[in-house]
Every structure is written in C-alpha cells, then in structure tokens.
Amino acid sequence: MMRWLRWTASAALLVAIGVGAGWPFLDPAGRNGLLAAGGIAVAVQAVSFAAFNRLQEQEHGVLLALLVGAAARFGALGITGAVAMKVDTGLGRTPLILGLATFLFGLLMLEALFVKGTTPTPTTE
C-alpha cells in the first residue's frame, strides 16, 4: 500500500510539472484539456499500478497485469479521443489527446521505476 501511495504522489507531481510546463502556451480551453488529460492519466495509471501490485505474486500475474494495463491505457486514450471528437466538451481537443498520450507514457516509465526489482524470482528446486 505504501508503494502505491508513493507512486500516486510521484505521479501527481509529474503531471503537475507537465501541466505547468504547457500552461503558458495554451488558451483556457487548452489548459482545461491538459488538466483533464492529467486527471484521466493519473486515474488510469493508479488503477493499473494497483492491479500490478496485486497480481505480481500470482503465477503469470506480471504478464496479466501488463496486458490489462496496456488495454486500460489504449482504451482510455481511444475513448477519450472518440468522446472529444464527437461531443463538444469545451476542452481543447489537441492538448487533451496529446497530453493524455504523453502523460500515460510518462507515468508508465515512472511505474517501471517503482516495480524494478520487486517481481519474485522463480526458484529451481
């Protein structure tokens, strides 16, 4: 649980830095789109990281967690993109979609730092 909390705090900080970096270059709709992208990315990644932590002890759990996480990321990006194109949300579409893809990738790299060396090693007895 503590690892998940540390990861979530780190993810929120990383997203805040990303939003802050893009903020001066965007109009109000783009800023809202980037904020929404950050929120969606942290939510999807937090659930994926929790699933990884829960499944890694099971046989083939790491592979299952990676597959479920990848499906969740692609699904979130696809659904968000489809909704952004069909529904007038008032959010900047380009910052929303590009921000989400960027945040999902960045948070995936952050996740790799937190799971490095935590997977059980098989024994040969």
NURO-209497 format. One record per residue: z, x, y of N, C-alpha, C in turn. Coordinates in steps of 0.2 Angstrom, whole numbers, plus 5000, padded with zeros to 4 digits. Layout:
<recs>
ZXYZXYZXY
...
</recs>
This chain:
<recs>
500050044994500050005000500050045006
500450105006500450145012499750175013
499450195008498750225009498250175012
498350115010497950065013498050055021
498750055022498950045029498650105033
498750165031498550225034497750215035
497450195030496650195031496450135036
496850085036496650025041496850055048
497350085049497450115056496950165058
496750205053496250255055495550225056
495450175052494850135053494750095060
495350065062495350035068495250085074
495550145073495550195078494750225079
494450235073493750255073493350205076
493450135075493050085078493150085085
493750085087493950085094493550145098
493550205095493150255098492450245099
492150215093491450195093491350145099
491750095099491650045104491650075111
492150115112492250145118491650185120
491350225116490850265117490250225119
490150165116489550125118489650075124
490250065126490450015131490050025137
490050085140489750095147489050075147
488750085141487950075141487750005140
488149955139488049895136488149835142
487749785142487949725146488449685142
488749635146489349595142489149565136
488549545134488349515128488349575123
488049635125488049685120488749715118
489249715123489949735122490249685117
490149615118490449575113490149575106
489449595106489149605100489449665096
489549725100489849785097490549765095
490949735099491649715097491649675090
491149625090491149585084490949625078
490449675079490249715073490849755071
491249785076491849825074492349785070
492449725072492949675068492749665061
492049645061491749625054491849685049
491649745052491649805048492349825046
492849825050493549835048493749785042
493549725043493749675038493449685032
492849695032492449705025492649775022
492749825026492949885023493749885020
494149845024494849845022494849805015
494449755014494449725008494249765002
493649805004493349844999493849904997
494149935002494649985001495249964996
495449894998496049874994495749854987
495149834986494949824979494849894975
494649944979494550014976495250034974
495750024978496450044976496750014970
496549944969496749904964496449924957
495749934958495349944952495350014949
495450064953495350134951495750154945
496250114943496650134937496350104931
495950054931495650024925495050064923
494850054917494350094914493650064917
493250114920492650094923492850064930
493450064932493650024938493350054945
493250124945492950154951492250134951
491850134946491150114947491150044949
491549994946491549924948491749924955
492249954957492449954964491849974969
491550024967490950054971490450004972
490249974966489749924966489949854970
490549834969490749774973490749794980
491049854982491049874989490349874992
489849904989489149914991488849844992
489049794987488749724988489049694994
489749704995490049675001489749705007
489649765008489349795014488649765015
488249765010487549745011487549665013
487949635009488049565010488249545018
488749585020489049575027488449585032
488149645031487549655035487049605035
486849585029486249535029486449465032
487049445030487249385033487349385040
487649435043487749445050487049445053
486549485051485949485053485549425053
485649385048485249325047485549275052
486249265053486549225057486349245065
486349305066486249325073485549315075
485049315070484349295072484249215072
484649175069484549105068484949065073
485549095075486049055079486149095085
486049055091486249085097486949095098
487249155097487949165097488249185104
487749205108487949235114488049315113
488049335107488149405106487549445107
487549505109486949555109486749565102
486149545100485949555093485949625091
485549665095485449735093486149775093
486549775097487249805097487649775091
487549715089487949685084487649715077
487049715076486749735070486749805069
486549845074486549915073487349945073
487749915077488449935077488749915070
488649865067488849845061488649895055
488049915055487749965051488150025052
488150045058488450115059489250115058
489550065059490250055058490450055050
489950015047490050015039489950085036
489450125039489350185036489950235038
490150235044490650275046491350265043
491450205041492050185038492050195030
491450195028491350215021491450295020
491250335025491450405025492150415026
492550375030493250385031493550365024
493350315021493650295014493550355009
493050385010492950445005493550495006
493750505012494250555014494950535011
495050465010495650435008495650435000
495150434997495150424990495050494986
494850544990494650604987495250634983
495150644977495650674973496150624970
496050554971496550504969496350474962
495750484960495550454954495850484948
496050454943496350484937495850524933
496050574931495650624927495650604919
495150594916495150574909495450634904
495850614900496150664895495750664889
495750724886495350734879495850744874
496150694871496650704866496450684859
</recs>
